[in-house]
């Protein structure tokens, strides 16, 4: 494992965040057409955001010996679009939240209508800013869930991790 991944694991242990960890290897092509294997480490957990609601969340770190790597933080299964006819209004409401309230994160609707919150970034050996963004993401989600509940055509009640 890389120094960045090791540092992130130590920070998680210090903050008593329990992650399930797995490696994902994907074949990709370089700009020269050569096929190489890209490795990512996935850290998965769940976050309780209300008494009866938890969401799956995770951090994906590009595994590399480079001094800086890409990462992605996601909070999944936040809600579900129940009325596709209202998609223009739903996307407008989510974009207003994204513009004014969600900070580093963006709410998006996946192809199957699932609402997720994600952040893309780049980190170095000091993984503490990445960990802070992950922790603050839970706080942002808790704070914004009442606004998401008000969006007509979205159900945030039944979806659990």
Buried (B, 14 or more C-beta within 10 A) or exposed (E): BBEBBEBBBEBBEEEEBEBEBEEEEEEEEEEEEEEEEEBBBBBBBBBEBEEEBBBBBBBBBBBBEEEEBBBBBBBBBBBBBEEEEBEEBBBEBBEEBBEEEBBBBBBBBEEEBBBBBBBEEEBBEEBEEBBEBBEBBBEBBEEBBEBBEEBEBBBBEEBEB
